[in-house]
Amino acid sequence: MATNLLVCIVDDDDAVRSATESLVRSLGWPTRVFASGEEFLHAADIDDVACLISDVRMTGMSGIEMHERLLDRGCAPPTIFVTAFPTPALEAKILANGALAFLAKPVDATVIAHYLARVCGKA
């Protein structure tokens, strides 16, 4: 069970980032948002993150590259990837790297709620 319930959201699209933050907050979770993978890696205290929600395709570092760096550090939080361009091969790669979920945009709020509940042991 997660002891800290902070959800970090990483997406380079301002509107998507804001909408995801609003959704997660409406579900009762505290959030921090980041406009890039680089920003998250430089600013976040990974120990405080219960769950990471990240876009796959972003300007600069992709969500996959960010997640691989977290794995290399040994500190990847449970991660939900979202993408507007889902493919079976991409899903297989992401899930093989230990991601919590791979979701196609637009993401259903109940699906996000389900995975966040799993993070804190409520599902």
C-alpha angles and dihedrals in degrees: 000000000000114000094197116046100200114142117201119204121201118189132135092212108089095206095048092045091051094045092049091048091051091049095049092046090049087057089057101258125131112234145198121195132210131189095212145017090247091055091051094048092050099041109031126093095217093200089067095053117099094176138005123210112194139174113233099218115050136149109271112357115027122227088249092055090048091051092048090054090051090050090050089054090049093236109098111146119213102291132206113197121203127190142171088212108056120175130171091241092052091047091050092050094048095046092045087057090059103261117162094226145351113213133181120229129279090051120208112238092225090056092053089047090052094053094043089052089052090055093060096037098254098119 
